[in-house]
Amino acid sequence: MGKKRVLVLLGPNLNMVGVREKGVYGDETAESIHLQIVENAKKLNYDCDIYQSNHEGDLIDKIHSARGVYQGVVINAGALTHYSYALRDAIACVRIPFVETHMSNIYAREEFRHKSVISEVCAGQIAGFGKNSYFLALAALKDLM
């Protein structure tokens, strides 16, 4: 069987990991983490693309274009996780497995972060393990695709 194609989709402000809120996200740069995600994906026999945008509509367009191209998606929607019904509906309509992922434990943070509007249309959720959340999500996709 050939390589599966996976997309790692990152939402607003995740390009600033390593710069913002180091107590929450650490000081390792987004670029460094991206390289490690791609390497981890290779070990799982995936072709992996990473896409980050600070714009909700761009993320929705990328989700729509994933249909027929990717077999699975790891999504860290950032703050959009908590209120973007448009993102939720985009995930629901493409019918490929999504694993919701967060570097921080969203349940140990501010109250507004405790609710995810995308979780019910994702196969599962991984949160609180820093960059390892992405590696765990890639492994979780293995049995979903």
Secondary structure per residue as TSV (DSSP state, phi and psi in degrees):
chain	resnum	aa	ss	phi	psi
A	1	M	-	360.0	139.8
A	2	G	-	-74.2	175.3
A	3	K	-	-67.7	141.2
A	4	K	E	-84.7	147.2
A	5	R	E	-102.3	127.8
A	6	V	E	-125.1	150.9
A	7	L	E	-116.9	134.0
A	8	V	E	-106.9	115.8
A	9	L	E	-110.1	122.9
A	10	L	E	-120.7	132.3
A	11	G	-	-91.6	-161.8
A	12	P	T	-55.5	137.5
A	13	N	T	72.3	-2.2
A	14	L	G	-75.6	-10.4
A	15	N	G	-73.2	-13.1
A	16	M	G	-100.4	8.5
A	17	V	B	-59.6	136.7
A	18	G	T	95.7	-14.9
A	19	V	T	-114.5	-47.3
A	20	R	B	-92.0	148.7
A	21	E	-	36.0	60.8
A	22	K	H	-60.0	-26.7
A	23	G	H	-67.5	-23.6
A	24	V	H	-96.7	-46.4
A	25	Y	H	-106.0	-6.8
A	26	G	-	83.2	-178.5
A	27	D	S	-111.0	5.2
A	28	E	S	-73.3	136.6
A	29	T	-	-72.6	156.4
A	30	A	H	-57.9	-41.8
A	31	E	H	-61.2	-43.2
A	32	S	H	-62.6	-43.8
A	33	I	H	-64.4	-40.1
A	34	H	H	-59.3	-44.7
A	35	L	H	-60.5	-40.1
A	36	Q	H	-68.7	-34.9
A	37	I	H	-62.6	-46.5
A	38	V	H	-62.5	-42.6
A	39	E	H	-63.5	-42.9
A	40	N	H	-62.5	-41.9
A	41	A	H	-61.5	-40.4
A	42	K	H	-59.7	-39.8
A	43	K	H	-63.9	-26.3
A	44	L	T	-91.7	6.6
A	45	N	T	66.0	38.1
A	46	Y	E	-108.7	147.3
A	47	D	E	-90.5	127.5
A	48	C	E	-125.8	129.0
A	49	D	E	-113.1	146.5
A	50	I	E	-120.0	133.1
A	51	Y	E	-133.3	128.0
A	52	Q	E	-125.2	138.7
A	53	S	-	-147.6	147.5
A	54	N	S	-92.3	6.1
A	55	H	-	-119.4	123.0
A	56	E	H	-55.1	-46.9
A	57	G	H	-61.9	-37.4
A	58	D	H	-63.1	-40.6
A	59	L	H	-65.8	-40.1
A	60	I	H	-64.1	-44.0
A	61	D	H	-60.3	-40.4
A	62	K	H	-66.6	-39.4
A	63	I	H	-61.9	-46.4
A	64	H	H	-59.0	-42.1
A	65	S	H	-74.5	-11.8
A	66	A	H	-71.8	-24.2
A	67	R	T	-59.1	125.5
A	68	G	T	81.2	-3.8
A	69	V	T	-111.9	-44.3
A	70	Y	-	-112.2	147.4
A	71	Q	S	-92.6	-14.3
A	72	G	E	-163.4	159.3
A	73	V	E	-136.7	134.2
A	74	V	E	-100.9	125.6
A	75	I	E	-125.5	124.9
A	76	N	E	-114.5	98.4
A	77	A	-	-83.7	3.4
A	78	G	G	57.6	-143.1
A	79	A	G	-62.7	-22.8
A	80	L	G	-62.4	-22.5
A	81	T	G	-50.5	-35.1
A	82	H	G	-92.6	-9.1
A	83	Y	T	-151.4	-4.8
A	84	S	-	-89.5	94.4
A	85	Y	H	-70.2	-26.0
A	86	A	H	-66.1	-41.2
A	87	L	H	-65.5	-42.3
A	88	R	H	-57.2	-47.1
A	89	D	H	-66.6	-35.1
A	90	A	H	-63.7	-44.8
A	91	I	H	-60.5	-44.8
A	92	A	H	-62.9	-33.1
A	93	C	H	-83.6	-17.1
A	94	V	H	-85.4	-19.6
A	95	R	-	57.5	43.2
A	96	I	S	-126.4	155.4
A	97	P	-	-69.5	132.5
A	98	F	E	-117.3	138.7
A	99	V	E	-114.9	115.6
A	100	E	E	-73.2	132.6
A	101	T	E	-136.8	140.9
A	102	H	E	-140.1	136.2
A	103	M	S	-68.0	-39.3
A	104	S	S	-94.7	163.0
A	105	N	-	-82.8	101.1
A	106	I	G	-63.6	-20.1
A	107	Y	G	-84.2	-9.4
A	108	A	G	-104.3	10.0
A	109	R	S	-112.7	-158.8
A	110	E	-	-57.6	150.3
A	111	E	G	-53.9	-41.3
A	112	F	G	-63.6	-20.4
A	113	R	G	-83.3	-8.0
A	114	H	G	-74.4	-18.2
A	115	K	-	-103.8	127.6
A	116	S	-	-113.4	122.1
A	117	V	S	-85.1	-10.1
A	118	I	S	-96.4	-14.7
A	119	S	G	-59.8	-35.7
A	120	E	G	-70.8	-14.1
A	121	V	G	-108.3	6.3
A	122	C	S	-103.9	154.9
A	123	A	S	-66.9	-30.7
A	124	G	E	-174.6	179.8
A	125	Q	E	-136.5	136.5
A	126	I	E	-127.3	125.7
A	127	A	E	-145.7	145.4
A	128	G	S	98.4	6.0
A	129	F	S	-111.4	23.3
A	130	G	T	60.0	-143.5
A	131	K	T	-62.6	-24.9
A	132	N	H	-63.8	-20.3
A	133	S	H	-57.4	-39.0
A	134	Y	H	-66.7	-41.9
A	135	F	H	-65.2	-40.9
A	136	L	H	-63.7	-39.7
A	137	A	H	-66.4	-40.5
A	138	L	H	-60.8	-42.6
A	139	A	H	-65.0	-38.6
A	140	A	H	-63.8	-33.0
A	141	L	H	-64.3	-27.1
A	142	K	T	-49.1	-45.2
A	143	D	T	-88.6	-1.3
A	144	L	T	-99.7	-16.7
A	145	M	-	-99.4	360.0
